[in-house]
């Protein structure tokens, strides 16, 4: 026997998905702000995506109050129109959320790519998806004249001049294609790194989890055919509503998991996961490359197309001074720490070793020279 009322299923599944999304984004923001201390534009867009997601589920919830999920015979005619109206508003918000989710993932990948065609491809994904989502949302509300005729066919003289189902299918197909592009691109980036094959696969798989969002997008696109339903619209579109929220959740989770790597290391290895056994702080490249002289290695000079940073580090009482010069090959490099769980042994002038944390960091060019001076620290 077919289910006659999907309202409880919609409410239970969608609000559970919202809670899961809030947990993952909350952990993401904690990791980026307190552990990495680097909150970027992709994090802000992900927060915007969460707001779109909550707005979509909230509109659907209001629509459920008026009849979404029920058969036509079980809904009053006046409430049926309101149910379609709130579902349409929710769909518009969800489409904008799709643009935000793809944009957040692409901007995150912009932190680690080097090749120009990678950068152009990611920006193409951002711009094209945003434009198509805005156009789709606009057409959703202007497909009928007047707009209210979309949900109230009793309005005299109303007419729908556009078959929005075709628009929705086209947008869904494009969204799925962008998911797969954003999932495949990291493999091309990571597999070229100088690291162990096992580590390459781990990082690549972590950055390619968006393929699950692509699968959800394909299923959602298939379910968009229900937009053509006439007699049981608010009942037949239930699978499309559920897969829309599932796609957004999958994008959020898959985009947050790679960012949560430092939190995982902190939980598993404790405080040593972030600082090692040296008892001090390690300095990843993005500590100074983004701030142009601030941070661990203050900049002494900058040149067109390159930057040079210098630091003299005191090695201990009676020890030596390590003078380090780091030359960056680009004035505006973009780096992102991906993996923060490896430790390396560095040996100082006195023959003693100290642990330093290593991350997989994208840099354009690095030239390091060092010299040792006996005595204290000289600035």
ABEGO torsion letter per residue (X at the ends): XBBABAAAAAAAAAAAAAAAAAAAAAAAAAAAAAAAGBBBAAAAAAAAAAAAAAAAAAAAAAAAAAGBGBBAAABBAAAAAAAAAAAAAAAAAAAAAAAAAAAAAAAAAAAABABAAAAAAAAAAAAAAAAAAAAAAAAAAAABOBAAAAABAABBGBBBABBAAAAAAAAAAAAAAAAAAAAAAAAAAAAABBBBAAAAAAAAAAAAAAAAAAAAAAAAAAAAAAAABAABAAAAAAAAAAAAAAAAAAAAAAAAAAAAAAAAAAAAAEAAAAAEAAGBBBBBAAAAAAAGGBEABBBABBBBGBBBBBBBBBAEBGBBBBBBBBBBABABBBBBBABBABBBBBBBAAGBBBBBBBBBBBBABBBBBBBBBBEBBBX
